[in-house]
Amino acid sequence: MKEQRREWLLLAAMGWFQLGLGYYFFQRGLARVRAVEASLIALVEPVLNPIWVFLFLGELPSPRIIAGCALIAAALLATALSTNRKH
């Protein structure tokens, strides 16, 4: 019973701090950037996830994950280099 309580407390802490604070600060930042910039930041996260996992845990991403990350990165690069942006 004591172990189960500890697991619930750890789960709650992860929810509050890892996810909750991250989304809180992201939401606060949305008021200070343009919509395009906010969407680009949100799209960078799934590209960086496999990189962080590889660097810290040594887990190799599958070819599908690499292909998906490459597609997202190409789209982000194309958007960033687009000459049709309005300032």
SVG drawing of the C-alpha trace seen along z (x, -y; Angstrom):
<svg xmlns="http://www.w3.org/2000/svg" viewBox="-2 -44 26 46">
<polyline fill="none" stroke="black" stroke-width="0.4" points="0.0,0.0 2.8,-2.4 4.5,-1.7 1.3,-2.4 0.9,-5.7 4.5,-6.7 3.8,-5.8 0.7,-8.0 2.6,-10.9 5.3,-10.5 2.7,-10.4 1.1,-13.5 4.4,-15.3 5.3,-14.4 1.9,-15.7 2.1,-18.9 5.7,-19.8 6.9,-18.2 3.7,-18.6 1.8,-21.2 4.5,-23.8 5.7,-23.3 2.2,-23.9 1.8,-26.9 4.9,-28.6 4.1,-27.7 0.7,-29.3 2.2,-32.4 4.6,-32.7 1.9,-32.5 0.8,-36.0 4.3,-37.3 4.9,-35.7 3.2,-35.5 1.0,-32.5 3.4,-31.1 6.3,-31.2 4.2,-29.5 3.2,-26.7 6.9,-26.3 7.9,-25.9 5.2,-23.3 6.4,-21.4 10.0,-21.3 9.2,-19.3 8.4,-16.0 11.6,-16.4 13.8,-16.9 12.2,-14.1 13.9,-11.2 17.2,-13.2 16.9,-13.7 16.0,-10.0 19.0,-8.9 21.4,-11.2 20.3,-10.5 19.1,-6.8 20.9,-5.5 17.7,-4.3 17.9,-4.3 14.9,-5.7 13.2,-3.5 13.5,-4.4 9.8,-5.6 10.6,-8.0 13.6,-9.3 11.6,-9.8 8.8,-11.6 11.3,-13.9 13.0,-14.6 9.6,-15.6 8.8,-17.9 12.3,-19.4 12.0,-20.0 8.6,-21.7 10.0,-23.9 13.0,-24.8 10.9,-25.6 8.6,-27.8 11.5,-29.6 13.1,-30.3 9.9,-31.3 10.2,-34.7 6.4,-35.2 6.5,-35.9 5.0,-39.2 6.7,-41.1"/>
</svg>
